[in-house]
Amino acid sequence: MSNLSVAPNHVVSISYTLSLANGEVADFADADQPLVFIHGIGQTLEAFDERLAGLKKGDSFNFILDADDAYG
């Protein structure tokens, strides 16, 4: 198992649940069909990339993105 952390130009695979402020689930990706992207090249929101930076395999994360940092 690698101890590499999420950094620019690394391929990242995550499972997540995206919930709205009212608790409604807007999107998700599970372990069977994770979101796979290259970190730091604009495939995801900049604020999303910033919050994932430094995480390692198996780390959990939970954060809030303001509308200004997302799609408005």
MOPAC internal coordinates of N, CA, C and O (Angstrom, degrees):
PM7 1SCF
backbone

  N    0.0000 0     0.00 0     0.00 0    0    0    0
  C    1.4550 1     0.00 0     0.00 0    1    0    0
  C    1.5145 1   108.76 1     0.00 0    2    1    0
  O    1.2310 1   120.69 1   -45.50 1    3    2    1
  N    1.2948 1   116.29 1   134.50 1    3    2    1
  C    1.4536 1   121.98 1  -177.94 1    5    3    2
  C    1.5157 1   111.51 1   -85.76 1    6    5    3
  O    1.2310 1   120.65 1   -32.33 1    7    6    5
  N    1.3237 1   116.36 1   147.67 1    7    6    5
  C    1.4495 1   121.74 1   174.87 1    9    7    6
  C    1.5232 1   111.30 1  -100.06 1   10    9    7
  O    1.2310 1   120.16 1  -163.87 1   11   10    9
  N    1.3379 1   117.29 1    16.13 1   11   10    9
  C    1.4525 1   120.62 1   178.26 1   13   11   10
  C    1.5166 1   109.95 1   -61.22 1   14   13   11
  O    1.2310 1   121.16 1   -34.33 1   15   14   13
  N    1.3186 1   115.38 1   145.67 1   15   14   13
  C    1.4535 1   119.54 1   177.03 1   17   15   14
  C    1.5240 1   109.81 1  -108.96 1   18   17   15
  O    1.2310 1   121.04 1   -17.22 1   19   18   17
  N    1.3186 1   115.62 1   162.78 1   19   18   17
  C    1.4555 1   121.63 1   178.23 1   21   19   18
  C    1.5268 1   108.39 1   -62.85 1   22   21   19
  O    1.2310 1   121.06 1   -55.12 1   23   22   21
  N    1.3166 1   115.58 1   124.88 1   23   22   21
  C    1.4582 1   122.11 1  -178.00 1   25   23   22
  C    1.5285 1   108.30 1  -152.14 1   26   25   23
  O    1.2310 1   120.24 1   -17.27 1   27   26   25
  N    1.3345 1   117.14 1   162.73 1   27   26   25
  C    1.4626 1   120.24 1   179.98 1   29   27   26
  C    1.5265 1   112.48 1   -51.38 1   30   29   27
  O    1.2310 1   121.54 1   -40.76 1   31   30   29
  N    1.3154 1   114.66 1   139.24 1   31   30   29
  C    1.4578 1   125.63 1   177.89 1   33   31   30
  C    1.5213 1   114.22 1    71.84 1   34   33   31
  O    1.2310 1   119.33 1  -171.37 1   35   34   33
  N    1.3164 1   118.88 1     8.63 1   35   34   33
  C    1.4567 1   122.26 1   173.95 1   37   35   34
  C    1.5191 1   109.15 1   -90.32 1   38   37   35
  O    1.2310 1   120.45 1   -38.61 1   39   38   37
  N    1.3214 1   116.74 1   141.39 1   39   38   37
  C    1.4583 1   120.89 1   173.26 1   41   39   38
  C    1.5244 1   107.24 1   -77.76 1   42   41   39
  O    1.2310 1   121.27 1   -51.84 1   43   42   41
  N    1.3239 1   115.18 1   128.16 1   43   42   41
  C    1.4606 1   121.88 1  -176.78 1   45   43   42
  C    1.5244 1   108.51 1  -119.97 1   46   45   43
  O    1.2310 1   120.99 1   -39.55 1   47   46   45
  N    1.3153 1   115.71 1   140.45 1   47   46   45
  C    1.4561 1   122.64 1   177.14 1   49   47   46
  C    1.5202 1   107.50 1  -128.39 1   50   49   47
  O    1.2310 1   120.23 1   -58.88 1   51   50   49
  N    1.3374 1   117.16 1   121.12 1   51   50   49
  C    1.4668 1   119.87 1  -177.43 1   53   51   50
  C    1.5169 1   111.51 1  -133.42 1   54   53   51
  O    1.2310 1   121.76 1   -28.27 1   55   54   53
  N    1.3083 1   114.23 1   151.73 1   55   54   53
  C    1.4604 1   123.13 1   167.11 1   57   55   54
  C    1.5181 1   105.60 1  -105.83 1   58   57   55
  O    1.2310 1   120.43 1   -40.42 1   59   58   57
  N    1.3233 1   116.78 1   139.58 1   59   58   57
  C    1.4623 1   118.94 1  -177.63 1   61   59   58
  C    1.5248 1   110.39 1  -156.67 1   62   61   59
  O    1.2310 1   121.33 1   -15.58 1   63   62   61
  N    1.3226 1   115.06 1   164.42 1   63   62   61
  C    1.4547 1   123.07 1   169.20 1   65   63   62
  C    1.5167 1   106.73 1  -129.10 1   66   65   63
  O    1.2310 1   120.41 1   -55.39 1   67   66   65
  N    1.3190 1   116.82 1   124.61 1   67   66   65
  C    1.4553 1   123.13 1   177.71 1   69   67   66
  C    1.5174 1   107.92 1  -100.66 1   70   69   67
  O    1.2310 1   121.09 1   -64.75 1   71   70   69
  N    1.3263 1   115.53 1   115.25 1   71   70   69
  C    1.4621 1   121.00 1  -179.59 1   73   71   70
  C    1.5195 1   109.69 1  -113.25 1   74   73   71
  O    1.2310 1   120.86 1   -37.18 1   75   74   73
  N    1.3226 1   115.95 1   142.82 1   75   74   73
  C    1.4511 1   122.14 1   175.34 1   77   75   74
  C    1.5218 1   109.26 1   -80.50 1   78   77   75
  O    1.2310 1   120.39 1   -10.82 1   79   78   77
  N    1.3233 1   116.86 1   169.18 1   79   78   77
  C    1.4671 1   121.68 1  -178.46 1   81   79   78
  C    1.5286 1   111.88 1   -57.47 1   82   81   79
  O    1.2310 1   120.13 1   150.00 1   83   82   81
  N    1.3361 1   117.36 1   -30.00 1   83   82   81
  C    1.4601 1   120.45 1  -179.54 1   85   83   82
  C    1.5305 1   113.01 1   -84.53 1   86   85   83
  O    1.2310 1   120.26 1  -176.99 1   87   86   85
  N    1.3348 1   117.11 1     3.01 1   87   86   85
  C    1.4587 1   121.80 1   178.40 1   89   87   86
  C    1.5186 1   114.53 1    93.49 1   90   89   87
  O    1.2310 1   120.24 1   170.35 1   91   90   89
  N    1.3269 1   117.14 1    -9.65 1   91   90   89
  C    1.4684 1   121.08 1   179.18 1   93   91   90
  C    1.5322 1   110.03 1   -66.00 1   94   93   91
  O    1.2310 1   120.36 1   -45.83 1   95   94   93
  N    1.3141 1   116.92 1   134.17 1   95   94   93
  C    1.4670 1   121.94 1   176.72 1   97   95   94
  C    1.5278 1   107.93 1   -78.99 1   98   97   95
  O    1.2310 1   121.18 1   -60.27 1   99   98   97
  N    1.3408 1   115.34 1   119.73 1   99   98   97
  C    1.4616 1   121.12 1  -178.01 1  101   99   98
  C    1.5216 1   111.95 1   -95.82 1  102  101   99
  O    1.2310 1   120.19 1   152.21 1  103  102  101
  N    1.3266 1   117.25 1   -27.79 1  103  102  101
  C    1.4622 1   121.18 1  -177.66 1  105  103  102
  C    1.5221 1   108.00 1  -165.94 1  106  105  103
  O    1.2310 1   120.98 1   -19.92 1  107  106  105
  N    1.3250 1   115.74 1   160.08 1  107  106  105
  C    1.4624 1   119.90 1   175.61 1  109  107  106
  C    1.5191 1   109.34 1  -161.31 1  110  109  107
  O    1.2310 1   121.38 1   -18.87 1  111  110  109
  N    1.2962 1   114.96 1   161.13 1  111  110  109
  C    1.4623 1   122.70 1   171.59 1  113  111  110
  C    1.5174 1   105.90 1  -142.58 1  114  113  111
  O    1.2310 1   120.61 1   -52.00 1  115  114  113
  N    1.3270 1   116.45 1   128.00 1  115  114  113
  C    1.4625 1   119.27 1  -178.66 1  117  115  114
  C    1.5265 1   110.55 1  -102.46 1  118  117  115
  O    1.2310 1   120.85 1    -1.41 1  119  118  117
  N    1.3012 1   115.97 1   178.59 1  119  118  117
  C    1.4677 1   121.12 1  -176.68 1  121  119  118
  C    1.5268 1   112.01 1   -63.27 1  122  121  119
  O    1.2310 1   120.08 1   152.42 1  123  122  121
  N    1.3212 1   117.46 1   -27.58 1  123  122  121
  C    1.4660 1   120.41 1   178.62 1  125  123  122
  C    1.5273 1   112.57 1   -74.06 1  126  125  123
  O    1.2310 1   120.63 1   150.60 1  127  126  125
  N    1.3335 1   116.41 1   -29.40 1  127  126  125
  C    1.4628 1   121.91 1   178.78 1  129  127  126
  C    1.5277 1   109.10 1  -139.86 1  130  129  127
  O    1.2310 1   120.24 1  -109.27 1  131  130  129
  N    1.3322 1   117.14 1    70.73 1  131  130  129
  C    1.4623 1   120.55 1  -176.93 1  133  131  130
  C    1.5270 1   112.13 1   -71.51 1  134  133  131
  O    1.2310 1   121.25 1   -15.61 1  135  134  133
  N    1.3180 1   115.21 1   164.39 1  135  134  133
  C    1.4565 1   121.78 1   170.66 1  137  135  134
  C    1.5239 1   106.67 1   -79.57 1  138  137  135
  O    1.2310 1   120.33 1   -55.15 1  139  138  137
  N    1.3175 1   116.98 1   124.85 1  139  138  137
  C    1.4659 1   121.73 1  -179.86 1  141  139  138
  C    1.5262 1   107.32 1  -120.08 1  142  141  139
  O    1.2310 1   120.55 1   -51.17 1  143  142  141
  N    1.3276 1   116.56 1   128.83 1  143  142  141
  C    1.4585 1   120.91 1  -178.31 1  145  143  142
  C    1.5176 1   109.94 1  -155.24 1  146  145  143
  O    1.2310 1   120.90 1   -13.37 1  147  146  145
  N    1.3136 1   115.89 1   166.63 1  147  146  145
  C    1.4619 1   121.34 1   174.92 1  149  147  146
  C    1.5266 1   106.85 1   -97.20 1  150  149  147
  O    1.2310 1   121.19 1   -59.17 1  151  150  149
  N    1.2988 1   115.33 1   120.83 1  151  150  149
  C    1.4648 1   121.89 1  -174.81 1  153  151  150
  C    1.5296 1   111.46 1   -68.75 1  154  153  151
  O    1.2310 1   121.12 1   -44.52 1  155  154  153
  N    1.3305 1   115.47 1   135.48 1  155  154  153
  C    1.4594 1   121.61 1   169.47 1  157  155  154
  C    1.5156 1   116.64 1    82.37 1  158  157  155
  O    1.2310 1   119.71 1  -167.38 1  159  158  157
  N    1.3345 1   118.16 1    12.62 1  159  158  157
  C    1.4703 1   118.43 1   179.85 1  161  159  158
  C    1.5247 1   111.79 1  -117.73 1  162  161  159
  O    1.2310 1   120.22 1  -163.94 1  163  162  161
  N    1.3251 1   117.18 1    16.06 1  163  162  161
  C    1.4521 1   120.88 1   175.48 1  165  163  162
  C    1.5105 1   116.04 1    90.65 1  166  165  163
  O    1.2310 1   119.62 1  -169.99 1  167  166  165
  N    1.3222 1   118.32 1    10.01 1  167  166  165
  C    1.4643 1   120.23 1   177.78 1  169  167  166
  C    1.5227 1   111.79 1   -76.79 1  170  169  167
  O    1.2310 1   120.37 1   159.63 1  171  170  169
  N    1.3150 1   116.90 1   -20.37 1  171  170  169
  C    1.4623 1   121.99 1   176.90 1  173  171  170
  C    1.5253 1   108.09 1  -129.40 1  174  173  171
  O    1.2310 1   120.60 1    -6.35 1  175  174  173
  N    1.3095 1   116.46 1   173.65 1  175  174  173
  C    1.4619 1   121.16 1   177.73 1  177  175  174
  C    1.5219 1   110.41 1   -60.53 1  178  177  175
  O    1.2310 1   120.71 1   -38.33 1  179  178  177
  N    1.3126 1   116.25 1   141.67 1  179  178  177
  C    1.4656 1   120.81 1   179.96 1  181  179  178
  C    1.5290 1   111.26 1   -57.49 1  182  181  179
  O    1.2310 1   120.35 1   135.99 1  183  182  181
  N    1.3294 1   116.95 1   -44.01 1  183  182  181
  C    1.4701 1   120.57 1  -179.64 1  185  183  182
  C    1.5253 1   111.25 1   -64.67 1  186  185  183
  O    1.2310 1   120.08 1   146.60 1  187  186  185
  N    1.3192 1   117.45 1   -33.40 1  187  186  185
  C    1.4640 1   122.42 1   176.69 1  189  187  186
  C    1.5210 1   109.43 1   -64.79 1  190  189  187
  O    1.2310 1   120.57 1   130.74 1  191  190  189
  N    1.3356 1   116.51 1   -49.26 1  191  190  189
  C    1.4711 1   121.12 1   177.03 1  193  191  190
  C    1.5199 1   111.36 1   -56.39 1  194  193  191
  O    1.2310 1   120.46 1   135.49 1  195  194  193
  N    1.3247 1   116.72 1   -44.51 1  195  194  193
  C    1.4721 1   121.01 1  -178.35 1  197  195  194
  C    1.5216 1   111.13 1   -59.28 1  198  197  195
  O    1.2310 1   120.31 1   138.99 1  199  198  197
  N    1.3211 1   117.01 1   -41.01 1  199  198  197
  C    1.4645 1   120.26 1  -176.95 1  201  199  198
  C    1.5265 1   112.93 1   -75.60 1  202  201  199
  O    1.2310 1   120.29 1   157.07 1  203  202  201
  N    1.3270 1   117.05 1   -22.93 1  203  202  201
  C    1.4624 1   119.89 1   177.31 1  205  203  202
  C    1.5243 1   112.85 1   -85.78 1  206  205  203
  O    1.2310 1   120.30 1   159.30 1  207  206  205
  N    1.3286 1   117.04 1   -20.70 1  207  206  205
  C    1.4656 1   121.48 1  -176.66 1  209  207  206
  C    1.5249 1   111.12 1   -53.29 1  210  209  207
  O    1.2310 1   121.17 1   -49.22 1  211  210  209
  N    1.3227 1   115.37 1   130.78 1  211  210  209
  C    1.4600 1   121.52 1   176.63 1  213  211  210
  C    1.5163 1   115.01 1    91.24 1  214  213  211
  O    1.2310 1   119.76 1   166.26 1  215  214  213
  N    1.3403 1   118.07 1   -13.74 1  215  214  213
  C    1.4583 1   119.55 1   178.14 1  217  215  214
  C    1.5231 1   109.86 1   -67.30 1  218  217  215
  O    1.2310 1   120.93 1   -27.82 1  219  218  217
  N    1.3179 1   115.83 1   152.18 1  219  218  217
  C    1.4631 1   122.14 1   179.26 1  221  219  218
  C    1.5229 1   109.87 1  -116.60 1  222  221  219
  O    1.2310 1   120.49 1   -15.86 1  223  222  221
  N    1.3200 1   116.67 1   164.14 1  223  222  221
  C    1.4554 1   122.77 1   178.86 1  225  223  222
  C    1.5256 1   109.94 1   -50.62 1  226  225  223
  O    1.2310 1   121.08 1   -51.01 1  227  226  225
  N    1.3174 1   115.53 1   128.99 1  227  226  225
  C    1.4602 1   121.14 1   178.66 1  229  227  226
  C    1.5143 1   114.26 1    91.07 1  230  229  227
  O    1.2310 1   119.70 1   167.10 1  231  230  229
  N    1.3335 1   118.19 1   -12.90 1  231  230  229
  C    1.4652 1   120.31 1   178.80 1  233  231  230
  C    1.5223 1   110.28 1   -65.48 1  234  233  231
  O    1.2310 1   121.07 1   -34.64 1  235  234  233
  N    1.3074 1   115.56 1   145.36 1  235  234  233
  C    1.4570 1   121.78 1   172.40 1  237  235  234
  C    1.5162 1   108.38 1   -96.48 1  238  237  235
  O    1.2310 1   120.77 1   -25.40 1  239  238  237
  N    1.3119 1   116.14 1   154.60 1  239  238  237
  C    1.4588 1   119.78 1   177.08 1  241  239  238
  C    1.5136 1   109.54 1  -145.86 1  242  241  239
  O    1.2310 1   121.18 1   -26.71 1  243  242  241
  N    1.3094 1   115.34 1   153.29 1  243  242  241
  C    1.4496 1   122.91 1   178.18 1  245  243  242
  C    1.5161 1   106.37 1  -154.32 1  246  245  243
  O    1.2310 1   120.16 1   -58.43 1  247  246  245
  N    1.3147 1   117.30 1   121.57 1  247  246  245
  C    1.4461 1   119.82 1   178.15 1  249  247  246
  C    1.5122 1   110.56 1  -153.22 1  250  249  247
  O    1.2310 1   121.43 1   -15.99 1  251  250  249
  N    1.3189 1   114.88 1   164.01 1  251  250  249
  C    1.4566 1   122.84 1   179.40 1  253  251  250
  C    1.5130 1   108.28 1  -113.45 1  254  253  251
  O    1.2310 1   120.80 1   -44.75 1  255  254  253
  N    1.3185 1   116.07 1   135.25 1  255  254  253
  C    1.4576 1   121.16 1   172.92 1  257  255  254
  C    1.5242 1   108.04 1  -109.72 1  258  257  255
  O    1.2310 1   120.56 1   -52.51 1  259  258  257
  N    1.3287 1   116.54 1   127.49 1  259  258  257
  C    1.4533 1   120.62 1   173.86 1  261  259  258
  C    1.5162 1   109.18 1   -71.47 1  262  261  259
  O    1.2310 1   120.46 1   -24.21 1  263  262  261
  N    1.3213 1   116.72 1   155.79 1  263  262  261
  C    1.4613 1   121.36 1  -179.71 1  265  263  262
  C    1.5254 1   111.47 1   -55.32 1  266  265  263
  O    1.2310 1   119.80 1   144.58 1  267  266  265
  N    1.3266 1   117.99 1   -35.42 1  267  266  265
  C    1.4539 1   121.63 1   179.45 1  269  267  266
  C    1.5287 1   112.16 1   -64.03 1  270  269  267
  O    1.2310 1   120.16 1   154.28 1  271  270  269
  N    1.3396 1   117.29 1   -25.72 1  271  270  269
  C    1.4571 1   122.73 1   179.06 1  273  271  270
  C    1.5204 1   112.09 1   -94.18 1  274  273  271
  O    1.2310 1   120.73 1   176.48 1  275  274  273
  N    1.3162 1   116.21 1    -3.52 1  275  274  273
  C    1.4719 1   119.94 1  -177.09 1  277  275  274
  C    1.5311 1   108.94 1  -116.05 1  278  277  275
  O    1.2310 1   121.17 1    53.33 1  279  278  277
  N    1.2892 1   115.38 1  -126.67 1  279  278  277
  C    1.4590 1   120.39 1  -176.19 1  281  279  278
  C    1.5178 1   112.82 1  -104.43 1  282  281  279
  O    1.2310 1   120.97 1  -168.64 1  283  282  281
  N    1.3524 1   115.74 1    11.36 1  283  282  281
  C    1.4661 1   119.50 1   175.61 1  285  283  282
  C    1.4310 1   115.24 1    88.41 1  286  285  283
  O    1.2310 1   120.10 1   180.00 1  287  286  285

